[in-house]
Amino acid sequence: VQLQASGGGLVQPGGSLILSCSTSGFTLDYFAIGWFRQAPTKGREAVAYIIKSVGRTYYTDLAKDRFTVSRDAAGTTVYLQLASLKPEDTAVYYCAASNIASINEDDYRYWGQGTEVTVSS
């Protein structure tokens, strides 16, 4: 089971990025892909998740109206579109897999290595 996040980088405030999470080796049990982030000196926080098979999504308050999670038709790549970025969105963004439709990071068993997003002028 592998997840690999990519697409991070440096972006100006107000800009956009699309993060990708490539998944492989999953059984049908691990059907939820979540996005989390960890800013310097802060704990990890949940962003959103998607149920791969049906595309159902859930967003935390920090993500509503600015971030969009989606997946490709095969369900092997999940995307997190970041818009209207703010300096406080600077963090390492992780994708993870769960067999529960949950936003709780403790329910996520498999994690990718993270991709760094820096929002700065």
Secondary structure by P-SEA (a helix, b strand, c coil): cbbbbcccccccccbbbbbbbbbccccccccbbbbbbcccccccccccccccccccccccccccccbbbbbcccccbbbbbbcccccccccccccccccccccccccccccccbbbbbbcc
